[in-house]
Amino acid sequence: MHNTIVKKPTIIDIYQIDAFTDRPFSGNPAAVCPLDHWYEDDFLQQIANENNLSETAYFVAENDGYRLRWFTPTVEVQLCGHATLAAAWVLFNQLNYPHKSITFFTLSGELIVTKEGDGWLSMDFPSKSTSVIDEPDGLFSALGLKPDQVKQICKSDDILIEVDHEDIVKNLNPNFNKLIQIPTRGVIVTSRSKKFDFISRWFGPNVGVNEDPVTGSAHTTLVPYWIKQIEKPIFLIQQGGSRKGQLKASLSTNQQRVYLLGQACLVMHGKLMISL
């Protein structure tokens, strides 16, 4: 008779946080996994794929802050706003982080998240400049846009399209099989709005996310873009299609940093139990 060796499962805490909202089932959901050490990248990617959310965030204590990484279901990304907000919310509200500000060390440099009043968290991100471009072949067709609806097209790491009415943004129904052929991280479509300073939607099939409800990283492009047209110290913003969220944002005086303010709430807390 052979003895069976039973491997002890790897147990990892997991939180699902709705970010850029003050109520569950809105905003942008992210999974957050606090770790005491780093696992192999393939394992982290498999967990993100299993979660099947736009982002899974992992962090490990490092020096006087935390090393933070973000994974979509298919790739690791350079920057993610809503999962940064979610990770900070977990540290402040579930793990009893004692200080007012958290420093995250990331692929985009140091990101600082600060606890403000009334449940708001402020994130300090690098801003991104844009340059005007012509329409990449097939872009309007993929989005269902007509050329006369478009006011301007710009490029940073995303393509940004300003259209002339918010109803165009709200009614977009992209063909993702076509949109994935456009060589870009993501596509932002944005306009002025009656209720908000501006609204937008973000599409990223090339990074495994057809539509992200509220994309913090996209606002590092959107805020410097709109500040040229809207002279306000703080923007009130909405992003999303069928699922939406809201945030506030401002630009530093030297225009090098974007400050994003958002709220978040806990939807689920559990444990991953994986036999490796």
Sequence and secondary structure as in RCSB ss.txt:
>XXXX:A:sequence
MHNTIVKKPTIIDIYQIDAFTDRPFSGNPAAVCPLDHWYEDDFLQQIANENNLSETAYFVAENDGYRLRWFTPTV
EVQLCGHATLAAAWVLFNQLNYPHKSITFFTLSGELIVTKEGDGWLSMDFPSKSTSVIDEPDGLFSALGLKPDQV
KQICKSDDILIEVDHEDIVKNLNPNFNKLIQIPTRGVIVTSRSKKFDFISRWFGPNVGVNEDPVTGSAHTTLVPY
WIKQIEKPIFLIQQGGSRKGQLKASLSTNQQRVYLLGQACLVMHGKLMISL
>XXXX:A:secstr
         EEEEEEEEEES SSTTSSEEEEEEE SS   HHHHHHHHHHHTSS EEEEEEETTEEEEEEE SS 
EES  HHHHHHHHHHHHHTS   SSEEEEEETTEEEEEEE STT EEEEEE    EE    TTHHHHHT  GGGE
EEEEESSSEEEEES HHHHHT    HHHHTTS SS EEEEEE SSSSEEEEEEEGGGTEEEESS GGGHHHHHHH
HTTT   SSEEEEEESSSEEEEEEEE TTSSEEEEEE EEEEEEEEEEE  
